[in-house]
Amino acid sequence: MDFDEEFELEHLIFKQRKCRTCEKIKDLIDGYYKTRKGSGPSAYSYECKDCTKKRVLKSRKTNKAKNTWEYPDW
């Protein structure tokens, strides 16, 4: 039995990952953003693209302060 026969490239590279936020299993390349250079599974984030978009939109600052300002009444 040869070492090359036992293992294939698919065994070494993860193709799917479970999102930490929504806990759904999604494709690694299409479902997650890349966080740093490289091609390994550690180069991708642990939060899926959908959850990342929701988090950013929720935490984004609003322009309420600019719209509610009025001239001071002295």
Secondary structure as UniProt FT lines:
FT   HELIX           3..6
FT   HELIX           9..12
FT   STRAND          16..18
FT   TURN            20..22
FT   STRAND          25..27
FT   HELIX           28..31
FT   STRAND          32..34
FT   HELIX           41..43
FT   STRAND          44..48
FT   HELIX           49..59
FT   HELIX           64..67
//
